[in-house]
Amino acid sequence: MSEAPAATAAAATAAAAAVGHMPASELSVDLHAGFVKRQSEDTDTIEYVLTEHLRMSGVYWGLTGMHLLGRLDDMDGDGIVAWVMTCWHGCGGFGGSEGHDPHVLYTLSAVQVLALYNRMDLLDRDAIARYVASLQLPDGSFTGDEWGEVDTRFSYCALSCCKLIGRMEAINVEKAMEYIASCKNFDGGFGCTPGGESHAGQIFTCVGALAIGGGLQHVDADLLGWWLCERQVKAGGLNGRPEKLPDVCYSWWVLSSLSILKRLHWIDQGALARFILRCQDPQKGGISDRPNDEPDVYHTFFGVAGLSLMGFPGLKAVDPVYALPTEVVQRLGLYE
């Protein structure tokens, strides 16, 4: 049974206070901003070469993190926007970098980057909508690209992308909702395809997609909320599925779903915030997956985003559905 409204509100207020009263100085904002900026400029590292195929998403992670830190202006916005447009294909999709084939993952990332910089005017929205619609199959699922892999991640990307560009009518939303519902498991979670194992990352993509498409009635909020809050381990961090180690990235994948379901107070937010803060690199900045590991832009963004969802002082608010700063979502009128 769900908690009474008054009890729920009181618990949520108490949980938020645990993080909201932490000293803002515990988060090394300057170090993290410097780390992200260096990662964007140092093109001679092996990491830069090996991540070429997903660079568009890396740019989105870094820029959104910088926005939440209040440091987006540190980046070369004009140069980044120009680079994004070099990755566009005439079919309407964007590739992960220059010369790479279009994919719905990187199409969404490109749109998100342009939304951050308020340059949606550069987009051919009809072409993007046609590209995304071409990836939808008769059962409502989406492939990632022309090669046919199906995954609920792509359903989220397709729905989010169409919502951001104002072209939801281009896809069959009802069939998309039915397909995602078919991926629900006995434990309340969701997998990448029907029968796939429940995983916190896939759960975000499914719950987020259902929220965008008006299909949250397919979610058992209490059952799924319980599965999600069980992802918290003794160290305070969250894992993605049972018997796995905690990882900072799940501070986003788990918390965003709990936030959408209004069950964010079901976990120990103070313990989670302390876990994220222990994963900071005190010398060069950045946040790693676990304490004392190497930091990267991916975990830096999701660590900061998780802290933002919990109301950590000094951070800008992030929207749990669109994974964009709340002020950007409001500017786009996505909830109107």
C-alpha positions in Angstrom: 0.0 0.0 0.0 1.1 3.5 -0.7 1.8 5.9 2.2 -0.8 8.5 3.2 -0.2 11.9 1.4 0.8 13.7 4.7 3.3 11.0 5.6 4.7 10.9 2.1 5.2 14.7 2.1 6.8 14.7 5.6 9.2 11.9 4.6 10.1 13.6 1.4 10.8 16.9 3.2 13.0 15.1 5.8 14.9 13.2 3.1 15.6 16.3 1.1 16.8 18.2 4.2 19.5 15.6 4.8 21.2 16.6 1.5 20.0 20.2 1.3 21.8 21.1 4.5 25.1 19.7 3.4 27.9 22.3 3.0 28.1 23.3 -0.7 31.9 23.4 -0.3 31.9 19.6 -0.1 31.4 19.5 -3.9 34.6 20.6 -5.7 32.8 22.7 -8.3 35.9 24.4 -9.7 37.9 21.2 -9.9 35.0 19.4 -11.7 34.4 22.3 -14.1 38.1 22.3 -14.9 38.2 18.6 -15.4 35.3 18.6 -17.9 36.8 21.6 -19.8 40.2 19.8 -20.1 38.6 16.6 -21.3 36.9 18.6 -24.1 40.2 20.2 -25.2 42.8 17.4 -24.8 42.6 15.5 -28.1 45.9 13.7 -27.8 44.8 11.1 -25.2 44.0 7.5 -25.9 40.6 8.0 -24.2 39.7 10.7 -26.7 40.5 8.4 -29.6 38.7 5.4 -28.1 35.5 7.4 -27.4 35.1 8.9 -30.9 32.1 6.8 -31.7 30.1 8.2 -28.8 31.5 11.7 -28.7 28.1 13.3 -29.2 26.8 11.8 -26.0 30.0 12.7 -24.2 29.6 16.3 -25.2 26.0 16.2 -23.9 27.1 14.7 -20.6 29.9 17.2 -20.1 27.8 20.3 -21.1 24.8 19.3 -19.0 27.0 18.7 -16.0 28.6 22.1 -16.6 25.2 23.7 -16.8 24.1 22.1 -13.4 27.4 23.4 -11.9 26.7 26.9 -13.2 29.7 26.8 -15.5 28.3 26.3 -19.0 29.8 29.7 -20.1 33.3 28.2 -19.5 32.8 26.2 -22.7 33.2 27.3 -26.3 29.5 27.3 -27.1 29.7 28.5 -30.7 32.4 26.0 -31.6 30.5 23.1 -30.0 27.3 24.0 -31.9 29.2 24.3 -35.1 30.7 20.8 -34.5 27.3 19.3 -33.7 26.0 20.4 -37.0 28.9 18.7 -38.9 27.5 15.4 -37.6 24.1 15.8 -39.1 23.0 13.6 -42.0 20.6 14.5 -44.8 18.3 11.7 -43.6 17.6 13.7 -40.5 19.8 11.8 -38.0 23.0 12.7 -36.3 26.1 10.5 -35.9 28.3 10.0 -32.8 31.0 12.1 -34.4 32.0 13.4 -37.8 31.9 10.7 -40.4 29.9 8.3 -38.3 26.5 6.8 -39.3 23.4 8.3 -37.8 21.9 6.7 -34.7 18.9 7.6 -32.6 21.1 7.8 -29.5 23.3 10.5 -30.9 20.4 12.2 -32.6 18.9 12.8 -29.1 22.2 13.9 -27.7 22.6 16.4 -30.5 19.2 17.8 -30.0 19.8 18.0 -26.2 23.1 19.9 -26.8 21.3 22.4 -29.1 18.6 22.8 -26.5 21.2 23.6 -23.9 22.5 26.5 -26.1 19.0 27.6 -27.2 19.9 26.9 -30.9 17.0 24.6 -31.8 16.5 27.0 -34.8 19.4 25.1 -36.5 17.4 21.9 -36.6 15.4 20.6 -39.6 12.7 19.3 -37.3 10.6 17.6 -40.0 13.7 15.7 -41.3 14.6 14.5 -37.7 11.0 13.5 -37.1 10.9 11.5 -40.4 14.2 9.8 -39.4 13.0 8.8 -36.0 9.7 7.6 -37.4 11.5 5.4 -39.9 13.1 3.5 -37.0 9.7 2.4 -35.5 8.6 -1.1 -36.1 5.0 -2.4 -36.4 5.1 -3.7 -32.7 5.8 -0.2 -31.5 9.5 -0.7 -30.7 12.4 1.3 -32.2 15.6 0.2 -33.8 18.7 2.3 -33.0 19.7 2.7 -36.7 19.3 1.1 -40.1 20.9 -2.2 -38.8 18.0 -3.2 -36.7 19.0 -3.6 -33.1 15.9 -3.1 -30.8 16.2 -1.8 -27.3 14.0 0.2 -24.9 16.8 2.7 -24.8 15.9 3.6 -28.3 12.3 3.9 -27.4 13.2 6.6 -24.9 15.5 8.4 -27.3 12.8 8.4 -30.0 10.1 9.7 -27.7 12.3 12.3 -26.0 13.7 13.5 -29.3 10.2 13.9 -30.8 9.0 15.7 -27.7 11.9 18.1 -27.7 11.4 19.1 -31.4 7.6 19.2 -31.0 6.8 16.4 -33.4 5.2 13.7 -31.3 2.6 13.1 -34.0 5.3 11.7 -36.3 5.4 8.4 -34.3 2.8 5.9 -33.1 2.9 6.8 -29.4 0.2 4.3 -28.4 2.1 1.4 -29.9 5.3 2.6 -28.3 3.6 2.6 -24.9 2.3 -0.9 -25.5 5.7 -2.2 -26.5 7.4 -0.8 -23.4 4.6 -2.3 -21.2 5.4 -5.7 -22.7 9.0 -5.3 -21.4 7.7 -5.2 -17.7 8.8 -8.0 -15.4 7.3 -9.7 -12.4 9.5 -7.6 -10.1 8.0 -4.3 -11.5 11.2 -3.5 -13.5 11.8 -3.4 -17.2 14.3 -5.0 -19.6 15.7 -4.0 -22.9 13.3 -6.3 -24.7 10.4 -8.5 -23.6 11.7 -11.0 -21.1 14.9 -9.1 -20.6 16.4 -8.8 -17.1 15.3 -5.8 -15.0 18.1 -3.2 -14.9 18.1 0.3 -13.4 19.3 1.9 -16.6 16.6 0.2 -18.7 14.1 1.1 -16.0 14.9 4.8 -16.4 14.5 4.6 -20.2 11.1 2.8 -19.8 9.7 4.9 -17.0 11.0 8.1 -18.7 9.5 7.1 -22.1 6.2 6.2 -20.4 6.1 9.6 -18.7 6.7 11.4 -22.0 4.1 9.3 -23.8 1.5 9.5 -21.1 1.7 5.8 -20.2 2.7 5.8 -16.5 -0.4 3.7 -15.7 1.6 0.8 -16.9 4.0 1.1 -13.9 3.4 -0.4 -10.5 4.9 2.5 -8.6 5.1 0.7 -5.2 6.5 -2.6 -6.6 9.0 -0.9 -8.8 9.8 1.7 -6.1 10.7 -1.1 -3.7 12.9 -2.8 -6.3 14.7 0.5 -6.9 15.3 1.4 -3.3 16.7 -2.1 -2.7 19.5 -1.0 -5.1 21.1 0.9 -2.2 24.0 -0.9 -0.6 25.7 -0.5 2.8 28.3 1.9 1.4 25.4 4.3 0.5 25.7 4.0 -3.3 23.3 2.3 -5.7 23.8 -0.6 -8.0 22.0 -1.4 -11.2 20.7 -4.9 -10.3 21.0 -7.3 -7.4 24.4 -8.5 -6.1 26.4 -5.9 -8.1 28.8 -3.2 -6.8 27.5 0.3 -6.4 28.3 2.8 -9.2 27.8 6.6 -9.2 26.0 6.5 -12.5 23.1 4.7 -10.8 22.7 7.9 -8.7 20.9 9.1 -11.9 19.3 5.9 -13.3 17.7 4.9 -10.0 17.0 8.4 -8.6 15.4 9.7 -11.8 12.9 6.8 -11.8 12.1 7.2 -8.1 11.6 10.9 -8.7 9.2 10.4 -11.5 7.3 7.9 -9.4 7.4 10.3 -6.4 9.3 7.7 -4.3 12.6 9.6 -4.0 12.4 9.6 -0.2 12.4 5.8 -0.1 16.2 5.8 0.0 18.8 7.2 2.4 19.7 10.3 0.4 22.3 11.5 2.9 24.2 8.2 2.6 24.0 8.3 -1.2 25.2 11.9 -1.4 28.2 11.1 0.9 29.0 8.1 -1.4 29.0 10.4 -4.5 31.2 13.0 -2.7 33.7 10.2 -1.8 34.1 9.5 -5.5 35.5 12.9 -6.3 39.1 13.2 -7.4 40.6 15.8 -5.0 43.6 16.5 -7.2 42.4 16.8 -10.8 38.6 16.9 -10.4 36.0 14.7 -11.9 33.9 11.9 -10.3 34.6 8.2 -10.7 32.3 5.2 -10.5 33.6 4.2 -7.0 36.0 5.8 -4.6 39.6 5.9 -5.7 38.9 5.0 -9.3 39.7 7.1 -12.3 37.2 9.9 -13.0 35.5 10.4 -16.3 32.9 12.8 -17.8 30.1 10.2 -17.8 30.3 9.6 -14.0 31.0 13.3 -13.3 27.7 14.2 -15.0 25.6 11.5 -13.5 27.1 12.1 -10.0 26.3 15.8 -10.3 22.8 15.1 -11.7 22.1 12.7 -8.8 23.1 15.3 -6.3 20.9 17.9 -8.1 17.9 15.6 -7.9 18.5 15.4 -4.1 18.6 19.2 -3.8 22.4 19.5 -3.1 23.1 23.2 -2.4 24.5 25.3 -5.2 23.5 23.1 -8.1 20.9 24.0 -10.7 17.9 21.7 -10.8 17.7 18.8 -13.3 14.5 17.4 -14.8 14.2 13.6 -14.1 12.3 12.8 -17.3 14.4 14.7 -19.9 17.8 14.7 -18.2 18.2 18.4 -18.9 18.3 21.4 -16.6 14.9 22.3 -15.4 15.2 25.8 -16.8 15.8 24.4 -20.3 12.8 22.1 -20.1 10.7 25.1 -19.0 12.0 27.3 -21.8 11.0 24.5 -24.3 7.5 24.3 -22.7 7.7 20.5 -22.4 5.1 20.3 -19.7 2.6 22.7 -21.2 
